[in-house]
Amino acid sequence: MPTRRAVTGRSREPRARFAEELRLLRTSRGDSLRQLGERLGWEWSLFGKMEKGETVGGPEVVQALDQYYGTPGLLLALWELAVSDQTQFKERYRRYMALEAEATSLWHFAVSVLPGLLQTPGYAREVLAAGGIKGKELDQQVAARTGRRELLLGDDSPPFRTIVSEAVLRTQLHDLGEWQGQLEYLGEMAERGRVTVQVLPFRAGPHGLDSTDVWFLRLPGGRTVAYTENAYRGELIEADGPVERLQRAYDAVRDLALSPAESRKFILRMLEESP
């Protein structure tokens, strides 16, 4: 069978195509990002991030863009495809991503790196680059990781709890400006009603998850699955017995962690101490 040729020459990846369409529509109008922001009432930087693929935005802003450009439903349809696209993630994550999308609540423990759902683009880029990813693949992975943040930003977002080791907050980025931005974003997200951030201080001592970064997804019907990962591989765990053992370890860690209010103060103190 002959290779199918692209007709438009544009990207076939949903997120990249969405970003391309936004850029094309704006530039064909002759608008700058600032002008677009002023006319629609959103921060112009949001449109810049959407056009670079760092975020896909929310349905309200996409509907406003559809109305402004006179493309009723087109951008919203592309946005829906971009949000649900899982091909941007490596193969081993796709089963997990499918379950994450339908989870009714999420719990997480971080050993050394903040969860992707709370990472800024600058943080994601430096962490991924440290793992050896570079070039176009790095750009794609940064966009994919930060795009996951949309899961927590909607009005119907699932409850999310993360417990982060103090080591996570003591490991600064090389770019101190990006690091401060990450701490500020973490503090802002910790104020959201459906997001709970707790810090596990060094003084808590050894615990059952001291070498395990783990996610728990509660699925419709009440079943819970776990996902453990390190820098090189991840494992989805669906058998009840291993999941229960991990949950018991997580519950013990939560008992050792600072309260959400104390944790917010801890994050603010880290921000004040940052050079």
Backbone bond lengths (Angstrom), bond angles and torsions (degrees), N, CA, C in turn:
res aa  C-N    CA-C-N  psi(-1)  N-CA   C-N-CA  omega(-1)  CA-C   N-CA-C  phi
1 M - - - 1.464 - - 1.531 108.87 -
2 P 1.341 119.06 129.33 1.466 120.56 -178.85 1.518 111.24 -65.20
3 T 1.319 115.26 150.43 1.466 120.76 178.79 1.525 109.94 -65.10
4 R 1.310 115.39 133.04 1.452 120.13 -179.73 1.521 110.25 -74.53
5 R 1.302 117.44 126.07 1.457 121.22 -177.06 1.526 111.12 -91.72
6 A 1.321 114.81 145.47 1.458 119.31 176.83 1.525 109.00 -72.03
7 V 1.311 117.83 137.67 1.454 122.19 179.94 1.521 110.39 -85.06
8 T 1.317 117.05 -45.87 1.461 121.10 -175.83 1.515 113.53 -90.02
9 G 1.331 117.18 -20.72 1.457 119.95 -175.76 1.509 113.00 81.28
10 R 1.326 118.23 2.32 1.464 121.40 179.59 1.527 110.58 -90.96
11 S 1.305 114.52 167.35 1.454 120.11 -177.16 1.526 111.56 -62.25
12 R 1.353 115.33 145.51 1.464 120.52 174.71 1.532 111.21 -97.47
13 E 1.337 116.79 -3.39 1.455 119.86 176.70 1.527 108.46 -79.88
14 P 1.331 118.27 125.37 1.470 121.01 -172.71 1.518 114.85 -52.91
15 R 1.336 118.34 -44.85 1.466 119.91 -177.73 1.524 110.95 -68.02
16 A 1.343 116.41 -42.46 1.456 119.68 179.95 1.530 110.44 -66.98
17 R 1.334 116.84 -38.86 1.466 119.70 -179.81 1.531 110.54 -65.29
18 F 1.326 116.85 -40.10 1.458 121.16 177.99 1.531 110.22 -60.02
19 A 1.347 116.80 -46.43 1.469 121.03 179.71 1.532 110.78 -63.44
20 E 1.330 116.85 -41.07 1.467 120.83 179.38 1.524 111.14 -62.46
21 E 1.326 115.77 -42.12 1.463 119.55 -178.31 1.527 111.06 -65.07
22 L 1.320 116.15 -38.54 1.468 119.95 177.62 1.532 111.17 -62.40
23 R 1.337 115.86 -44.94 1.467 119.37 179.64 1.523 111.16 -63.30
24 L 1.338 115.81 -43.74 1.459 120.39 -177.79 1.526 111.65 -62.50
25 L 1.327 116.94 -44.49 1.459 120.78 -178.82 1.525 111.26 -65.10
26 R 1.340 116.14 -41.30 1.468 118.64 -178.80 1.523 111.35 -68.19
27 T 1.338 116.48 -46.99 1.465 119.05 -177.08 1.526 111.47 -67.58
28 S 1.345 117.17 -32.34 1.465 118.79 177.93 1.528 111.17 -67.91
29 R 1.332 116.79 -24.73 1.464 121.88 175.44 1.531 111.90 -81.43
30 G 1.325 115.23 -17.76 1.458 119.11 -177.47 1.510 113.55 80.14
31 D 1.338 117.49 17.78 1.465 121.61 -179.97 1.518 110.91 -86.99
32 S 1.308 116.52 144.79 1.462 120.76 166.65 1.528 107.39 -86.81
33 L 1.326 116.45 167.13 1.459 119.47 177.87 1.531 110.54 -61.64
34 R 1.325 116.97 -39.50 1.466 120.23 179.18 1.524 111.21 -63.72
35 Q 1.323 116.78 -42.27 1.466 119.97 178.66 1.518 110.93 -63.17
36 L 1.324 116.15 -40.42 1.464 119.83 179.36 1.526 110.38 -63.49
37 G 1.326 116.34 -43.02 1.457 120.16 178.57 1.518 112.40 -62.07
38 E 1.341 116.56 -41.93 1.466 120.62 179.87 1.525 111.46 -64.99
39 R 1.332 116.99 -38.65 1.457 120.35 -176.28 1.523 113.15 -75.75
40 L 1.336 116.53 -28.82 1.464 118.83 -177.99 1.525 112.98 -103.70
41 G 1.326 117.60 -11.38 1.460 119.69 175.43 1.510 115.09 84.93
42 W 1.342 117.68 18.73 1.462 121.44 174.95 1.524 108.84 -115.36
43 E 1.330 116.25 160.02 1.455 120.20 175.16 1.524 109.13 -60.85
44 W 1.324 116.80 131.59 1.465 119.55 -177.79 1.521 111.88 -62.33
45 S 1.349 117.10 -27.27 1.467 119.69 -179.15 1.527 111.79 -63.76
46 L 1.347 116.65 -28.42 1.462 119.56 177.15 1.526 110.60 -61.87
47 F 1.327 116.37 -43.83 1.463 119.61 -179.91 1.526 111.06 -66.46
48 G 1.333 116.28 -34.43 1.459 119.59 176.62 1.521 111.29 -63.12
49 K 1.328 116.48 -43.36 1.466 120.52 179.34 1.520 111.08 -66.40
50 M 1.323 116.83 -36.83 1.472 119.87 178.57 1.523 110.60 -66.03
51 E 1.326 116.62 -39.14 1.462 119.57 -179.11 1.522 112.47 -74.28
52 K 1.334 117.20 -20.14 1.466 120.23 176.50 1.529 112.00 -93.17
53 G 1.333 116.43 -2.51 1.457 119.73 178.76 1.503 114.39 81.73
54 E 1.349 117.63 10.78 1.462 120.19 -179.82 1.520 111.50 -76.80
55 T 1.322 117.24 -25.26 1.457 122.32 175.78 1.521 107.72 -152.16
56 V 1.322 116.29 157.83 1.470 119.37 176.44 1.518 111.19 -103.54
57 G 1.352 117.23 -2.75 1.456 119.57 -179.74 1.520 111.65 73.59
58 G 1.322 115.44 -176.05 1.461 120.97 179.22 1.515 110.87 -106.18
59 P 1.334 117.04 168.33 1.467 120.02 -177.26 1.524 113.53 -62.18
60 E 1.352 117.60 -30.29 1.464 119.34 -178.77 1.527 111.56 -64.78
61 V 1.335 116.48 -45.43 1.459 119.11 -178.84 1.527 110.67 -69.33
62 V 1.332 117.00 -33.91 1.469 119.92 179.16 1.531 110.38 -68.58
63 Q 1.316 117.33 -39.64 1.466 120.17 176.93 1.526 111.00 -64.21
64 A 1.335 116.31 -37.53 1.461 119.76 177.46 1.527 110.82 -64.91
65 L 1.326 116.81 -38.44 1.458 121.19 177.64 1.527 110.90 -66.33
66 D 1.322 116.62 -41.68 1.462 120.61 176.26 1.529 110.94 -56.57
67 Q 1.314 115.94 -44.47 1.465 120.66 -179.29 1.530 110.87 -67.23
68 Y 1.329 116.05 -42.20 1.466 120.08 -177.75 1.526 111.95 -65.53
69 Y 1.341 116.22 -40.57 1.457 119.67 -176.98 1.534 112.88 -87.48
70 G 1.326 116.88 -6.15 1.455 119.14 -178.20 1.513 112.75 69.66
71 T 1.335 116.06 38.75 1.471 121.64 179.65 1.526 108.79 -122.37
72 P 1.312 118.84 62.89 1.465 121.42 -171.77 1.533 113.26 -54.74
73 G 1.342 114.08 114.76 1.461 120.12 175.87 1.515 115.52 85.92
74 L 1.334 119.03 -17.95 1.464 120.71 -176.37 1.526 111.60 -65.27
75 L 1.334 116.74 -54.80 1.459 119.72 -177.82 1.522 111.75 -65.81
76 L 1.328 116.63 -35.74 1.456 119.38 178.56 1.528 110.72 -64.48
77 A 1.335 117.08 -38.37 1.464 120.47 177.47 1.524 110.60 -65.30
78 L 1.341 117.02 -43.12 1.461 120.35 177.23 1.522 111.16 -64.30
79 W 1.344 115.55 -37.87 1.474 120.16 178.13 1.530 110.70 -62.20
80 E 1.327 117.45 -43.88 1.465 120.99 179.87 1.528 110.98 -61.31
81 L 1.328 116.99 -39.94 1.462 120.53 177.53 1.521 110.65 -66.44
82 A 1.344 116.55 -39.96 1.462 120.30 -179.39 1.523 111.87 -65.77
83 V 1.340 115.98 -42.34 1.465 119.90 -179.09 1.529 111.40 -63.68
84 S 1.329 117.09 -39.06 1.466 120.45 -175.39 1.524 113.30 -88.81
85 D 1.336 118.02 -3.61 1.460 120.89 -176.83 1.523 111.28 -70.34
86 Q 1.317 116.76 126.80 1.462 121.41 178.71 1.524 111.87 -112.86
87 T 1.335 118.86 -2.76 1.452 120.90 -178.50 1.521 111.89 -69.23
88 Q 1.338 116.72 -14.83 1.459 120.50 179.19 1.517 111.79 -72.04
89 F 1.319 117.75 -17.22 1.452 121.62 -177.96 1.528 110.96 -97.25
90 K 1.299 116.81 152.04 1.453 120.77 177.53 1.523 109.96 -61.65
91 E 1.309 114.43 154.12 1.465 121.00 -171.54 1.529 112.74 -52.83
92 R 1.344 116.79 -42.16 1.460 118.66 -174.33 1.517 113.11 -67.32
93 Y 1.365 117.40 -16.56 1.454 120.73 -179.54 1.529 112.72 -91.38
94 R 1.311 118.48 -14.39 1.454 119.41 -166.91 1.524 113.13 -67.37
95 R 1.312 117.76 -39.10 1.460 120.21 176.14 1.525 109.86 -62.64
96 Y 1.333 115.80 -43.28 1.464 119.41 177.63 1.521 111.09 -62.12
97 M 1.338 117.25 -43.70 1.457 120.53 -178.24 1.525 111.29 -62.61
98 A 1.321 116.77 -37.45 1.459 119.91 178.63 1.524 110.37 -63.11
99 L 1.340 117.23 -39.84 1.459 120.85 178.64 1.526 111.17 -72.37
100 E 1.339 116.79 -37.62 1.461 120.27 179.72 1.530 110.76 -60.33
101 A 1.331 115.43 -38.43 1.460 119.96 -177.44 1.517 112.91 -64.17
102 E 1.339 117.72 -25.76 1.460 120.22 -178.75 1.521 112.90 -106.52
103 A 1.334 118.10 1.84 1.465 121.50 -177.60 1.523 111.12 -64.37
104 T 1.333 115.48 142.37 1.459 120.78 177.41 1.526 111.95 -90.56
105 S 1.329 117.49 -17.42 1.460 122.26 172.06 1.526 108.27 -161.68
106 L 1.340 115.78 156.46 1.453 121.29 -177.14 1.524 109.76 -134.94
107 W 1.344 115.73 139.29 1.462 121.60 172.51 1.515 107.91 -125.57
108 H 1.317 116.51 151.59 1.461 119.62 -174.44 1.520 110.14 -151.13
109 F 1.336 115.56 148.65 1.466 121.08 170.80 1.517 108.29 -130.02
110 A 1.342 116.77 130.67 1.462 122.45 -177.95 1.517 110.58 -110.81
111 V 1.324 115.94 125.37 1.458 121.42 177.77 1.525 111.25 -83.26
112 S 1.346 116.88 -48.28 1.463 119.13 -173.36 1.524 114.86 -138.81
113 V 1.341 118.57 -12.45 1.457 121.80 -176.69 1.530 109.02 -134.99
114 L 1.316 117.23 140.46 1.462 121.19 177.43 1.524 110.64 -62.23
115 P 1.331 117.21 149.18 1.473 119.54 178.22 1.526 111.09 -63.54
116 G 1.334 115.79 146.21 1.454 120.47 -179.17 1.515 113.39 -55.39
117 L 1.329 117.73 -31.19 1.460 121.64 -179.42 1.524 112.61 -65.06
118 L 1.332 117.20 -16.44 1.462 121.03 -178.06 1.524 112.77 -118.63
119 Q 1.333 118.04 10.60 1.459 120.72 -177.07 1.523 111.73 -88.25
120 T 1.323 116.17 139.54 1.459 121.28 170.39 1.523 108.11 -81.06
121 P 1.348 118.23 162.37 1.464 119.90 178.15 1.530 113.10 -57.75
122 G 1.348 117.24 -39.53 1.463 119.85 -179.85 1.511 112.31 -64.86
123 Y 1.319 116.81 -40.52 1.462 121.35 178.62 1.531 109.79 -66.31
124 A 1.331 116.18 -47.38 1.459 120.34 -179.28 1.524 110.82 -59.19
125 R 1.329 116.69 -42.34 1.465 120.15 -178.00 1.526 111.52 -62.17
126 E 1.334 117.26 -45.26 1.464 119.24 -177.22 1.531 111.13 -69.65
127 V 1.317 117.54 -38.76 1.461 120.86 179.18 1.528 110.98 -66.27
128 L 1.329 117.22 -45.12 1.455 120.53 179.96 1.524 111.56 -67.37
129 A 1.333 117.16 -38.50 1.466 120.64 178.46 1.524 110.56 -64.43
130 A 1.339 116.96 -35.16 1.462 120.52 178.23 1.525 111.08 -64.00
131 G 1.332 116.71 -24.58 1.463 121.18 178.10 1.516 113.21 -86.46
132 G 1.335 117.12 4.56 1.456 120.53 174.99 1.516 115.49 97.91
133 I 1.327 117.94 1.18 1.465 120.84 179.13 1.524 108.64 -81.96
134 K 1.320 116.91 138.66 1.464 119.60 -178.72 1.519 111.01 -152.55
135 G 1.331 115.09 172.18 1.457 120.94 176.45 1.510 113.40 66.33
136 K 1.320 115.56 -143.96 1.453 121.87 -176.59 1.523 111.45 -63.13
137 E 1.345 116.00 -36.98 1.469 118.95 179.41 1.526 110.70 -62.56
138 L 1.338 116.54 -37.19 1.457 119.68 178.36 1.517 110.53 -63.52
139 D 1.329 116.87 -45.03 1.464 120.44 178.11 1.525 111.07 -58.67
140 Q 1.331 116.42 -42.95 1.462 120.83 -178.85 1.522 111.38 -65.95
141 Q 1.337 116.32 -41.94 1.465 119.52 -178.05 1.530 111.68 -70.52
142 V 1.333 117.28 -35.11 1.464 120.17 176.35 1.524 109.69 -63.75
143 A 1.329 116.33 -46.12 1.463 120.15 179.50 1.519 111.16 -62.73
144 A 1.333 116.46 -40.68 1.459 120.18 -179.79 1.521 111.30 -65.74
145 R 1.329 116.06 -44.33 1.466 119.37 -177.50 1.528 111.87 -67.04
146 T 1.321 116.56 -47.31 1.461 118.50 -178.12 1.521 111.52 -72.09
147 G 1.319 116.55 -24.76 1.464 119.25 175.62 1.513 112.50 -64.91
148 R 1.318 117.22 -24.70 1.461 120.90 179.17 1.531 111.87 -65.12
149 R 1.341 116.58 -19.77 1.466 119.72 -177.94 1.529 111.67 -61.91
150 E 1.337 116.69 -21.47 1.463 119.92 -179.81 1.525 111.31 -58.67
151 L 1.343 116.37 -25.86 1.460 120.65 -179.22 1.523 111.73 -58.37
152 L 1.341 117.45 -30.55 1.466 121.38 -175.88 1.523 113.52 -98.31
153 L 1.326 117.54 -3.29 1.460 119.68 -170.96 1.517 114.53 -99.47
154 G 1.319 118.43 -11.69 1.456 120.41 -179.23 1.517 112.48 -80.80
155 D 1.316 115.90 163.79 1.467 120.73 178.97 1.524 111.90 -65.77
156 D 1.338 117.07 -26.29 1.463 121.02 -179.09 1.525 111.04 -106.28
157 S 1.337 117.45 27.56 1.460 121.06 -179.19 1.528 110.47 -64.56
158 P 1.336 117.95 147.38 1.466 120.36 179.46 1.528 110.97 -73.62
159 P 1.318 119.02 150.67 1.463 120.79 174.32 1.530 110.21 -59.13
160 F 1.322 116.55 137.95 1.464 121.31 -177.80 1.520 109.50 -134.49
161 R 1.328 115.98 129.86 1.468 122.03 176.38 1.519 108.62 -124.79
162 T 1.332 116.14 130.43 1.450 119.83 172.21 1.520 109.34 -126.88
163 I 1.322 115.72 137.68 1.459 122.58 172.25 1.524 105.71 -110.36
164 V 1.311 117.27 119.60 1.465 120.55 -177.55 1.521 109.81 -111.81
165 S 1.307 115.64 132.51 1.457 120.17 175.21 1.517 110.23 -62.45
166 E 1.319 116.90 147.24 1.459 120.20 177.44 1.524 110.99 -56.56
167 A 1.339 116.51 -29.16 1.464 120.54 178.95 1.524 111.58 -58.61
168 V 1.349 116.93 -33.20 1.462 121.04 178.95 1.527 110.24 -60.99
169 L 1.323 116.55 -41.40 1.462 121.44 -176.55 1.525 112.87 -84.97
170 R 1.325 116.28 -8.97 1.467 120.02 176.55 1.532 111.39 -96.94
171 T 1.320 117.16 -8.25 1.459 121.31 -178.73 1.521 108.78 -96.43
172 Q 1.322 116.38 93.14 1.453 121.70 -175.93 1.531 111.54 -76.61
173 L 1.326 115.44 155.56 1.455 121.05 169.91 1.525 109.50 -75.38
174 H 1.327 116.90 160.83 1.459 119.83 174.41 1.529 110.58 -66.83
175 D 1.328 115.88 -36.04 1.466 121.00 177.22 1.530 107.71 -86.60
176 L 1.326 116.68 102.85 1.462 120.50 -174.49 1.528 112.29 -66.53
177 G 1.333 116.91 -28.79 1.461 119.50 176.11 1.519 111.16 -64.62
178 E 1.337 116.19 -43.38 1.466 120.45 177.38 1.527 110.71 -65.83
179 W 1.332 115.84 -35.69 1.469 119.78 179.48 1.532 110.76 -65.53
180 Q 1.322 116.73 -43.29 1.461 119.75 177.40 1.526 110.69 -63.18
181 G 1.336 116.03 -40.21 1.457 119.82 177.36 1.515 111.60 -61.69
182 Q 1.342 116.38 -37.81 1.462 119.98 178.81 1.528 110.98 -67.03
183 L 1.323 117.67 -43.07 1.460 120.08 178.69 1.523 111.18 -64.00
184 E 1.323 116.53 -39.00 1.468 119.94 178.01 1.528 110.42 -63.39
185 Y 1.321 116.51 -43.71 1.465 120.34 -179.97 1.532 110.74 -64.67
186 L 1.313 116.46 -40.74 1.462 120.46 178.21 1.525 110.19 -61.51
187 G 1.336 116.64 -43.38 1.456 120.40 178.27 1.519 112.14 -63.65
188 E 1.336 117.05 -39.42 1.465 120.94 178.19 1.528 110.96 -64.34
189 M 1.325 116.48 -44.79 1.465 119.91 -179.00 1.523 111.32 -66.14
190 A 1.332 116.45 -32.26 1.468 120.18 179.28 1.517 111.99 -65.99
191 E 1.334 116.78 -17.28 1.461 121.36 178.46 1.530 112.30 -86.38
192 R 1.324 117.65 -11.32 1.462 120.71 -178.74 1.526 109.77 -71.87
193 G 1.306 116.15 143.97 1.451 120.79 -174.08 1.519 114.96 -63.39
194 R 1.317 118.03 -30.10 1.462 120.82 -175.76 1.529 112.91 -103.53
195 V 1.332 116.36 8.57 1.466 121.73 178.07 1.523 109.00 -118.43
196 T 1.323 116.60 127.94 1.463 122.31 178.19 1.517 108.57 -120.62
197 V 1.326 116.31 124.23 1.463 121.89 178.23 1.523 108.17 -117.02
198 Q 1.317 116.13 127.14 1.463 121.06 175.53 1.519 109.26 -126.16
199 V 1.316 115.95 148.19 1.458 122.20 179.71 1.523 108.82 -109.76
200 L 1.325 116.19 132.20 1.457 121.58 174.40 1.526 107.78 -97.42
201 P 1.339 118.63 106.25 1.474 120.61 -174.65 1.524 111.81 -73.31
202 F 1.326 115.28 157.93 1.468 120.65 178.49 1.526 111.21 -55.77
203 R 1.313 116.37 -35.47 1.463 119.82 -175.05 1.529 112.90 -66.09
204 A 1.340 117.05 -11.10 1.469 119.63 177.80 1.521 111.61 -65.91
205 G 1.356 117.13 -22.09 1.453 120.64 177.27 1.518 113.00 78.36
206 P 1.344 117.00 -169.31 1.462 121.43 -179.00 1.532 111.46 -61.90
207 H 1.319 115.58 151.01 1.469 120.53 179.71 1.522 109.16 -154.07
208 G 1.321 116.52 173.78 1.459 121.33 -172.81 1.512 116.09 -74.08
209 L 1.335 118.02 -8.63 1.467 120.41 179.97 1.523 111.56 -119.35
210 D 1.343 117.89 24.27 1.464 119.23 -172.32 1.526 114.03 -69.75
211 S 1.334 117.94 -5.72 1.469 119.72 175.35 1.527 111.15 -131.60
212 T 1.333 116.70 19.29 1.465 120.36 -172.99 1.514 111.89 -131.40
213 D 1.331 116.13 118.11 1.454 121.93 169.74 1.528 106.25 -90.04
214 V 1.326 117.34 122.73 1.460 119.27 -170.95 1.523 112.18 -137.79
215 W 1.329 114.86 144.23 1.461 123.49 172.95 1.516 108.93 -116.85
216 F 1.325 115.98 144.56 1.469 121.68 170.24 1.524 108.03 -122.21
217 L 1.299 116.83 128.96 1.460 122.14 177.88 1.517 108.75 -115.79
218 R 1.323 116.34 119.91 1.463 120.48 173.56 1.520 107.74 -91.41
219 L 1.317 115.85 122.15 1.460 121.79 -172.07 1.521 111.17 -101.47
220 P 1.323 117.81 160.85 1.469 120.14 175.10 1.530 109.96 -53.94
221 G 1.329 116.14 134.24 1.458 120.30 -175.90 1.513 112.69 99.00
222 G 1.365 117.35 -10.48 1.459 120.22 174.12 1.511 115.72 98.06
223 R 1.336 119.52 -8.08 1.463 120.70 -179.97 1.528 110.02 -73.20
224 T 1.342 116.12 143.18 1.456 121.51 177.99 1.525 109.82 -118.92
225 V 1.330 116.68 134.88 1.462 121.74 174.03 1.518 107.97 -119.58
226 A 1.325 115.68 159.14 1.464 121.39 -179.07 1.521 109.81 -123.07
227 Y 1.314 115.17 153.76 1.462 120.99 177.22 1.517 107.69 -137.86
228 T 1.326 117.11 119.03 1.462 121.58 178.16 1.518 108.69 -109.03
229 E 1.329 115.73 147.77 1.460 118.27 -178.20 1.511 111.79 -153.18
230 N 1.349 114.10 158.61 1.453 121.88 168.38 1.522 106.88 -135.19
231 A 1.307 118.01 -165.64 1.460 120.36 -174.23 1.526 112.97 -68.17
232 Y 1.338 117.46 -16.97 1.463 119.63 -171.75 1.524 114.89 -116.74
233 R 1.312 117.34 -19.63 1.455 117.94 -179.30 1.525 110.74 -159.53
234 G 1.319 115.53 161.11 1.453 121.26 175.65 1.517 109.39 -132.68
235 E 1.317 116.44 156.67 1.464 121.06 -179.35 1.526 109.73 -136.43
236 L 1.318 116.44 124.29 1.452 122.13 174.88 1.514 108.63 -87.38
237 I 1.330 116.94 126.35 1.471 122.40 -177.20 1.519 107.99 -115.90
238 E 1.317 116.55 117.84 1.463 121.24 -177.21 1.527 113.35 -115.66
239 A 1.342 118.19 -14.42 1.465 121.29 179.23 1.526 110.01 -68.97
240 D 1.334 116.71 137.04 1.466 121.27 -173.47 1.521 113.34 -58.87
241 G 1.338 117.75 -44.92 1.458 120.84 -175.42 1.520 113.58 -59.08
242 P 1.339 119.35 -55.77 1.467 120.20 178.90 1.523 113.23 -61.41
243 V 1.340 117.31 -35.67 1.456 120.45 178.87 1.532 110.06 -64.35
244 E 1.327 117.14 -42.38 1.462 120.96 -179.82 1.523 111.32 -64.18
245 R 1.334 117.29 -38.70 1.472 119.91 178.97 1.524 110.57 -64.68
246 L 1.311 116.00 -41.59 1.460 119.24 177.37 1.529 111.10 -65.19
247 Q 1.327 116.85 -38.29 1.466 120.13 179.28 1.523 111.79 -64.44
248 R 1.328 116.71 -38.71 1.471 119.57 177.74 1.530 110.27 -63.57
249 A 1.327 116.54 -40.25 1.467 119.93 177.72 1.526 110.41 -65.59
250 Y 1.331 116.51 -38.26 1.466 120.76 179.42 1.527 110.65 -65.98
251 D 1.317 117.14 -42.34 1.463 120.67 178.95 1.529 110.94 -60.90
252 A 1.347 116.19 -39.59 1.470 120.02 178.76 1.527 110.61 -65.34
253 V 1.332 117.36 -39.09 1.467 121.57 178.35 1.526 110.17 -66.12
254 R 1.321 116.87 -40.34 1.470 119.98 -179.99 1.529 110.67 -62.33
255 D 1.329 117.20 -34.66 1.461 120.38 177.50 1.526 111.91 -66.08
256 L 1.339 117.54 -26.10 1.459 121.96 -178.62 1.532 112.55 -88.47
257 A 1.336 117.01 -16.47 1.464 121.47 -173.24 1.526 111.74 -78.17
258 L 1.325 115.50 159.51 1.459 121.20 173.41 1.525 109.26 -66.68
259 S 1.316 117.13 154.74 1.461 120.69 176.47 1.529 108.71 -66.61
260 P 1.333 117.84 163.05 1.475 119.47 177.25 1.524 113.13 -55.58
261 A 1.339 117.81 -41.44 1.466 120.62 -179.92 1.527 110.88 -66.18
262 E 1.341 116.79 -44.21 1.467 120.47 178.18 1.528 110.49 -64.46
263 S 1.327 115.90 -35.16 1.464 120.31 -179.60 1.520 111.46 -67.53
264 R 1.345 117.42 -39.26 1.464 119.90 177.21 1.530 110.23 -62.15
265 K 1.330 116.74 -40.64 1.466 120.33 177.61 1.527 110.49 -64.02
266 F 1.329 116.09 -37.80 1.462 120.84 179.39 1.528 110.21 -63.10
267 I 1.336 117.02 -43.91 1.462 121.38 179.60 1.522 110.47 -63.63
268 L 1.317 117.17 -42.97 1.460 120.74 178.65 1.523 111.04 -63.70
269 R 1.324 116.33 -36.63 1.469 119.59 178.30 1.520 110.65 -67.06
270 M 1.340 116.61 -39.28 1.463 120.08 176.24 1.527 110.88 -62.44
271 L 1.318 116.66 -37.57 1.464 121.02 179.03 1.519 110.84 -66.40
272 E 1.334 117.06 -40.35 1.460 121.06 178.43 1.517 111.86 -67.23
273 E 1.344 116.50 -33.33 1.452 120.62 -178.58 1.528 112.36 -80.47
274 S 1.341 116.84 -16.62 1.458 120.35 -177.56 1.525 110.02 -65.14
275 P 1.332 118.31 134.97 1.479 121.65 -177.67 1.532 111.00 -59.20
